[in-house]
Amino acid sequence: MQLDYLNKTSRKISKTFFNALVKKAEKIISQRISKLCPGFHSQDLALSLTLIGDQEMTPLHEEWRLKKGPTDVLSFSFVEKPSDFPFDGNVGDIVISVDTIATQAKKHHWSFEQELAKMFVHGFLHIFGYDHETDREEAEMEALAEKIL
């Protein structure tokens, strides 16, 4: 899977960091990816990742989730709920606020990189229809995230 990466922050974070997570996640949920993207090989798929700050995340969170303030990650899936448009191999967009990630990492007493990886994987799983609305769904999603991380 190709990762289209845009870092709009001053923090130096390598695309390689995310590529490694994508490769591992692809292997672990390969059957789900094949089911949601029939006729496509994994290498023909693309995922977009944008890193921003809280100032940019706040209006996105308010518009798309109807919640005040920033959030850590937003996922916009193009395969979970197919639209009327033909699927071109772009599976979705993940947007991460590095400001919120830094705050959460401090709160949980682990590194920025650990929190960033955790939230990227969380967003990746949402792209492919995993959710945490019920206890069962949450347990499944957490187990997959742990396996990937």
N, C-alpha and C positions, 0 to 999 in steps of 0.2 A: 504494500500500500504506500502510495506516495504521500508525503506530508508537506503541505503547503504551509509555510511558517512565516509569521510576521510578528516581530517583537517591537511594540510601539513604546517600550519603556527604556529607561537608561540602564536597567539591570542587564548584565552580560549573562545570557543563558543560551547555550549552544543547542542547535537543532538536533545534534547527535544524541543529546539527553533524551529527547522525546522519541526519536527514531528507534532507539533500543526498546522503549516501552511499547511502541506500536508493533514491532516484530514479535515480541513475547505475547502481547494480547491477541494478535492475529492467530497465532498457533493455538492458544487456549480456547478461543471462541470461533474457530474456523468453520464449524458446522453451521453456526448461527449466521455467520457472514455469508456463506454459500446460499443459505436459505433465503436471506433477505436481498441478495444481489445475484439472482440467477443469471447465468450466461456470462458472468464476469469472473476473471481470474483475480486473485488478490492483488497481484502486481498492477492490474489495470484500474484499481480503485484509488480515489484521492480523498484525503481528509484535510480540512483547513484548521489551523490553530493560530489564534491571535492572542498575544499577551498585552494587557492594558493595565491601567491604574484604576483606582476606585472612582475617580472623577468621571471616567468614561463608562465604567461598569454601572454606576448608579442609574442613569437613564435607561440603559438596556434592561436592567433588572426590574425597574418600575414598569416599563412598557410590556415586557414579555411574561413576567411572572406576577405583575401587579403587587409587588412588595417594595416597601421603602428601603432606600439605602443600597449599598453595594452587596454583592455576593461573591463567593470564591470562583465558581465556574457555572457557565451556561452552555448547554448543548443544544444544537439545532440539527435534528436528524432529517435526512432526506430519504431514508430507507425505512424507518420505523413506521411511518404513516405516509405511504407513497402519495404523491400529488398527481395532478392531471398531466404534469409535464413528463416527457420521456426521461427515464433515468440515464444519466450520462456517465456514471461511474463516480460522481462526487457524493460521498456518503453523508457528509455533514460538516458543520462548523462547530468548533469548540472555542469559547472565549474565556480566558482566565484573568482574574485581577491579581497581579503580583503583590499589591498592597495588602489585600485581604489574606492572601496566602502567608505573607510575612507575619501578620498579626496572629493568625491561627497557629502557625508554627511555634511562636513564642508562648502562646497560651497552652499548647500541648507539650511543651518542653522537648521538641525535636527540631531537626534542621529544616531550613527553608526548602532544601532539595527534597527531603522526605515528604513534606506537605505538598509540594508542587507535583511530585510523582503521583501521590495518592489522589489528588484532585484531577490530574490529567486522566488517569485510569478511570476514575469515577465518570468523568465526562465521556470518555471513549465508550464505556459500557452503556451509557444512556443513548449514545448514537445508534447502538444496535438493539435498542428496545428493552434493555434491562432497567428495572425501576425499584423503588423501595417504598411503595405505597402500602404494602402489607408486610407483616412480619416475615412471611415466607419469601416474598420477593427480596426483602432487605437481606435476609440470611444468604440467599443465593448470590446476590450482587456482592456482598461483603466477602464471601468465600472465593468468588472469581477474582475480585480485586486483590485479595491476599495472595492467591496463586500467581497472579501476574507480577505483583511487587516482590 
